[in-house]
């Protein structure tokens, strides 16, 4: 039997405003609401692998010269090549198998393509050992590889095509006995006709300093150094190809790197979002049988996954998808529930009420943060991620945050399946954790406006924001190609009727580079194992 839910006044207001086509700005950041064009995402083609919850479609890259997609297939440890000359009927046309050229290769984690060259981030069989960036041409010929740091997790080209960067996460092993340093590998490709001669490429490493601002989260076991603790996740680069910004997800920080000198210029702590403020609330319980988005005495560390750069009036801004991420390695676990920790009676005089399952008792919090005076109880509570997107200036200062928009919109659209997970259709399943979990994002330009397309990993779907003016960012639309009436899997395989589950990576294809001369958004969905092509229409 379906559970009965209620929509609070705030949620009803949001639903009504959304239905009228008016954009919603985050009250907590003072964003000015403004009318924006309606952006429609129309699914026109899907390629399904049939694998369920195996990462069979993750990161996506597009080559306009051949109208091919390169898609990370973690299930098979290859990069699938997909022909989208007819985007309504994508066809798998080949694969790039790095194990044929790198015998010690483990999984493939990321792919990028530029000027006829494909770059693939490849981890070592021993995840704590150095990995590689492998290079191919668009005919599938292996060009060579360079050594990267441990666990290269994301790879990207600079806009001018001269440099390739990988974020080397340096993740520890299962019992935290080995923890390699995080780093960023920078490959400068040889100019001119010898551009594809990987042997002539210059490889540099941007290493992290041994000391950082005290607000950068360094929490590994005793003896962990700062470079070991820092874990690069995602990279954005400037339009002039000179600067890189790197999200350090578990550290709740952003690194700023000079690309040409491979120098870390700064590591900026991102701070915390106050969920006790109106407009920045969260639904914190999976046991209240209700949609209950409201302020709570909790702060969320932003902990961004994907970041993307764009320019407004000559200034660079960064959009971040604030997913959050815990560390769980053997006996080292930095996550606890509120009801399982001791709350300071002065800071939380209503502690007994807060600890109830129907309030915030089941909310997962970061147990390494919040004991301000060192007396072993919690004076503040910090949760993972901010359940939002944010916009930062080039120095890492916050310009905008979407507040509680992600949860408000998804609750209004899918009240019977609010905060469902990507593997099941259970109502309220993820409220005690990280909610919708914004993860992947892409930025595209349509009719003079710049839009951020944001994938919600758990409940699914793509949320669209007009980010043209960062300080006046507005919510535009939401589309979810998921059918909650269908089971997510059948006998261990993805159920095609369920649609797309777990959007991971995405790429925006401008109309001039598109096979049908229409702007497209391509999304890799790791749980359903589907790669879906949307036509992006504005009106």
N, C-alpha and C positions, 0 to 999 in steps of 0.2 A: 504494500500500500504506500502511496506517495505521502511524504511528510507534508504537513501544513506549515507555511511560513508566513511571516509578515514583512511588509515594507514600511520602514519608518518614514517620518515626514520628509527627511532629507532625501531619501531614496526616491520617494514619489515625486518630489520636486525635480530631481535630476532626470528621472524618466520623462516627465512632461516637457522639460526644457529640451532634452535630446530629441524628442519626437517633433518638436517645432523647428529643428534644424539650427538651433542657436548653440554656439560653442561654449564650453564650460572651461573656465580657467581655475587654477588652484588658489583658493582664498589665502592659504598660508604664505604664498609668495607674492601676493598682491598683483597677480597677472590680470591684465585688463581683458575682459571677454570681448570678442569681436566676431562679426559674421565672417564665415569662410566658405569657400566653395565646397559643395558636397563631392566627396570622393567615393566612388563605387568600385569595389573589387569584384570582378566577374571571373569565376573560375572557367577557363576555357580548355585546359588540358591537364592530365595527370598521368604520371608513370608510377605504377605500384610494383614494389618488389615482393609483396606478400608476407614479408617478415614482420613480426610484432615485437616491439620493445627490444630491438637488436641494433639500433642505430644504423639501419640500412639506408637512410637518407638524412644527411646532416648538413654540412657546409656546402654552399653552392657558389660556383663562379661561372661567368658567361664570357664566351669569345664571340664578338660580333662578326668577325671575318668568316667564320665557318658556321655560325649560328649553332654552336654546340654549348651544352652545359657540362661542367665538370662537377661531380657530386661525390662527396665523401661517403663511402659505403663501409662503415666500421664493421658491419657484420661479416663482410667478405674480405676486409682489409685491402680494398682496392679503391681507386677512383673510377666511378662509372662515367662514361662519356655518353651524353644524350643528344640526339639530333632534334633540334626544335625549328627546323626550317618551316615546318607546319606546326605552329605552337599548339594547335588543337589536337594534334596526334603525335606527341613526343615518342621517340623510338630510341631504345638503348643501342648505340652503334659500336661500342667497344669499351675497353677498360685500360687503366694504367696500373700495372701490378709492380709495386716497388720492390717486392721480394726477389724479383728476377735479377735485379741489379744491386740490391743491398741485402745480402744473405742474413744479416742480423736484425733486419727491420722488424719492428713490432707493428703497431697499428698506424694507420694514417689518420691525421687529426684535422688537417685544414688544407685548403687549396685556393690558389689565386691564379689568374691568367692576365697577361698583358702583352701586347705587341707580338703575338705569336708564340709566347713562351708560357709554359705552365709550371708553377712552383707548388710543391707539396711538402707539408710539414710531416715528418716521419719520426715516430718515437723508436727507441731502441727496444729490443726484446727485454733487456734489463732496463726498466723504466727510469732507474736512477743514473744510468749511464748517458753519455751524450747521444743525441739523435742527429738527424740530418734535414737539410732542405734538398729535395730531389728535383731536377729540372728535366722537362720534356718539351719537344716542340708540338705543334698542334696536329702533326701527323702521327704522333704517338712514339716518336723516336727519343730514346734516352739520351740526354745531353751531358749528364754528369750530376754530381752532388757535392755539397759542402757540409762540413760538420757544424752542427748547431749545439746549443746547450742541452741540458737534460729536459726531456719531455717538451719538445716544441709543440705548442698547442694551437697557435694561430699564425698564419703567414699572410703577408700582404705586399703588394708593389706600391711604391710611391707613384703619384700621378704622372711624373715624367718618365716612368719606366726604368730609371737608372738604378734604383735600389730595391732590394727585397729584404723585408724584416720578418723575423720570427720571434714570438713571445715564448720564451722557454720557461715553463712553469716551475720546474725543479721540485716536483712534488716528492714528499718523503715516502719511504716504503711502509709496509703494513704496520710495523711495530715502532716506527719512528727512529730506528737505529741508524738509518742512512738518510740524510736530507741534503741533496745537492743544492747548490746555489741557483737562485733564479737569475735570469739574464735576458738580454735581447741581442740576437745575432743580426748583423747588418751586412748584407752582401751588396757590393758595388759592382755592377756588371760592366764588362769591358765595352768601351764605346765603339761606334762605327760598325763595319762589316763583321768584326770579330765579337759582336755582342753575344753570340750564342756559345762562345768558347768559355765554358765554365772554368777551365783551368786557369784562365787569365783574370778571373773575377777576384776582387779584393774582399776578404772576409774579416770583419771586425766584431768585437764583442763589447757591448755597452754593459759594464759591470756596475753593480750597485754599491754605494758607500757602506762603510761599517757603522756609521751613526746616522740617525734620521731624526726628524722632528718628534718630540715625545708623544704627540697625538697620532702618529702613524702606528697602527696596531702590530706589535711584535710580541707574539704570544707562544712561540714554540717551547718545547721542554727545556729545562735548564741546560745551558751550554750551546743552544742554538744561536748562530750568529745572525746579524741583520740580513746579509745577502742570502743566507739559507732560508730565512723566514719569508722573504719577499717572493711572491708568486705571481708573475705576469700572466695576464689572462687574454687581453685583447689590445689591438693597436689601431690608432687612427693617425693619419698623417696630414700635414698642412698642404694647402693648394700649391705652394712653391716647393714642395718636396724637401724642405729643410728641417722640419720639426716633427717629432712623433710624440704622441701622448699614449701612455700605456696604463690600462686599468690593472691595479693590483688588488684583486677582488677580496681575498681573505684578509688583506691588510687594510681595507677600507681607505685606499689611497690611490693617487695617480702620479705616475712618473712622467717627467718632461725630458725629452732626449734631443740633443743636437745630432742629426743623422750623419752629417758629413764627418764629424770628428768622433762619432760613437761615444758621446759624453752624456752622462746623466746630469742634467742641469738642476733638477729639483725633484723632490718627492713630496707631494702635497697631501696632507691628511684631509679627508672629505667631511669629517664631522658626522653629526647625527641629526636625524629628522625627529621632531617632537610630535609624537602621535597623540599627545594630550590636547593639541590645538584643534579647534573646530575646522573642518575641511581637510584634516590630515588623519582622521581616525582610521581604524582597521576593524575587521571582524576577527576577533582573537580566539574564538572557541569553535570546536567541531562537535560540541556536546550540548548546544543550547537549542537545537532544533529550530533555528531561526536565522534570518539575515539580520545581523546586528552590527552595522558599521557605525562606530562611535569613537569618541576620544577615550583613550586609556592612558594611564601614567607609565608609558613605555616610550623609549626612543629607538629608532631604527637606524642601524648603520647602513649606509647606502650600498656598499659592496657591489659595485657595478660589474656586470659581465660585459656585454657588447658596448662599444662606444663608437661614435662616428663624428667626423668633423665637417663643418660647413662654414660659409662666409656670409656675414651680414654687414653691409656698409663698411667693407674693408677689414673687418675684425673676424677672427676665427672663434667659433664656439664649438663645444663638444656636447653631444647628446649621449646620455648614458641610460642603459636599461638596468635598473637597480634590483637585481635578482637576489643577492645574498648567498653565502655558502658557508657551511659548517666544516670543521675539521674533525674527522673521526678515523683515527689510526690506532688500532690495537687498544691499549689502555688509555690512550690520549683521546678524549672526547670533550669538545668545548661546548656542547649543547646540553641544556637541562630544561625541565619544565618549571614554570613559576611555582607551582605547588610543592616542588621538591627542594626548594632553596629557602633559606631563612631571610625574611624581609625585615629591614630595620624598622622598629616600631615607631620611630619619630618620622622617618621619611614616608612610611606607609601605615598610618594609624588605622586604616581600614583593611589591613593585610588579610585578615581572616575572610573577608568578603571577596577580595581580589583572588584569593587562592581557590575559590570554588571553580569546578570544571566549567560551569556555564558562563563564567566571567573570563578571567585570563589565567586560570590555574593550569590549563593545558598548553598555554602558549610556549613555544620553544624559544628560549633566550640564550644569550651568549654568557657562559658561566665564568669567562675570564675577565669580564667587564662589569663595573658597577659597584664594587666594594671600595668606595671612595676613601674611607678612613682606616682600612686594613684590619677591621675587627671581625672579619669572616661572615658578615651578613651583607645583604644587598641594599645599598642606598639609592641606586638607580637600576633600572631594568633596560637591557638592550636586546632588540630582536634582529634577525637576519634580513637584510635588504630593506627597502623602503616602500615596496609595493607600488612603484611609480617609475616615471622617467624624470630625469633632471637635465637641465642645461647649465653648463659651466663655461666661464670665459677661458681664455687661453692660459691664464695663470691658475686655474683650478678653483676660482671663486664661484659660488652658486648664484645663478641668475634666475632660475625658474625650477619649480617642482610641480608635478601634476597632482599633488595632494592625494585624495582618496578616489580620484576619477576612475582608475582602473577597476576597483571593486564596485563602485557605484554603477558604472555602465554595465558591467557584466551581470550584476545583480538585477538590474532593470530588464536586461535582455533575456536572461536565463534564470529566473527565480527558482525554478525547480531543480536546477543543477548548478547553483552558485558555488564557486570554489571547488568544483569537482576536480578530480585528478585527471591526468592524461591516460591512465590505464583503466579507469572505471568511471561510471557515471554517478557515483555517490555524492549526494548533496552535502555541502559544507566540509568536504573531506580535507581540504588544505588550509582551512582557516586558522588552525593552531600552528601552522608552520609559516609559509611565506606567501600565502594567498595565490594570486594568479601567476606569480613568478615571471615578470618580464625578462626576456633573455636576449633574443636576436633582434636586430634592427637594421634598417636601411634608410637612406635619405634620397629623395627624388625631387626633381623640379617639374612642376606642372603649371603652365600658364603664368609664369612669373612668381609663383609661390613655392616655398620649400616645405616639404612634408616629411615627417618621420613616420615610418611604418614599423610598428613594434609587435613582435610575436609574444604571446602569452603562453608560456610553456605548459602550464597545467590545464586550465579550463579551455585553452586553445584560442585560435583566432588571431586576427591582426587588428590592432588599434591604430588609428591614423590621427596625427596631430599636425596642425599648421605651425611650423616653427620658424617661419620667415623672420619675424621680429622676435628674438628670444624672450624679451621681457613681456611680450603680449602673446605668448604661445596659447593655442586653443585646441581643445578636443574637436575632432571633425566627424569621425565615423568609426564603426566597428563591424567587422565581418568575420564570421566563424563558419568555416566549411566543415562542420562536425554535426552529425546527427545523433543527438542524445537518446533517441528512441531505440537505437541499435546497439547491440553488445560490441565492446571494443575489439574482442578477439573471438575466434571460433577454432577450437582444437589447437590452440597455440599459434595460429596464424592471424594476421590482421583481417578484420572483417571489412570488406570494401564498403559495405553500407554505412559504416560508422564515419567515413570521411577521414579528414586529416587530424592526426593526434600528435601533440608535442612539437610545435614549430620550433626549429633550432636555428638554422641559418637562412638568410635571404639576400637576394640581390635585386636592385631596381634596374630595369633596362629602359633607357631613354628611347623615345620614339625613333630617333635617327639611327639607333643601333638595333632596333627591334626587327624580327623577321616579318611582322605584319604591319610595320610602321605605326604601331600603337604602343604607348608606354605599357610595360609589363612589370609585374612583381613575381619573382620565382621564390618559392619557399620549400626548403627541405624539412620534412617532418620525421623526427627520429623514432617516434613510437609506432606510427602507422607505416613507416617505411615508404612514404609517398613523396614524390616531387611534384608540386602543383604549380601551374602557371596561371596567374591572374592577369586579365586585362584591366588596366587602371583607367577608369572614365571619370571625368569631372563635369559638373553641371552647376 
